[in-house]
């Protein structure tokens, strides 16, 4: 079961990397609980695939050019999948490069993602987005 969950979660990262958001959203349970790290630009809890699309996926692609999430290691124990990864891209407004490690914790239920939790260094992410003040 853990191996199947790893393959499933990996397929969602591959779809996201190709810009295939409908496939990613189809992998979410209708009642998914999405926990974006507090302090991140869109931190907080969202419920349902549409809320994730509108409050996380859409805004991040509006703010960061070539935003990419690169899984480096995927571990699983039963229905829980942990992904160690790197976020990269270029902040549109500031032009700053983004490259930072993060972790995602996924819970798979009945072949769908039931819960997501992001662990990330919000200070690094926010610094990439920050536009320097002009004198």
Buried (B, 14 or more C-beta within 10 A) or exposed (E): EBEEBBEBBBEBBEBBBEEEBEBBBEBBBEEBBBBBBEEBBBBEEBEBBEEBBEBBBEEBBEBBEEBBBEBEEBEBEEBBBBBBBBBBBBBBEBEBEBEBEBBBBBBBEEEBBBBBBBEBBBEBBEBBBEEEEEE
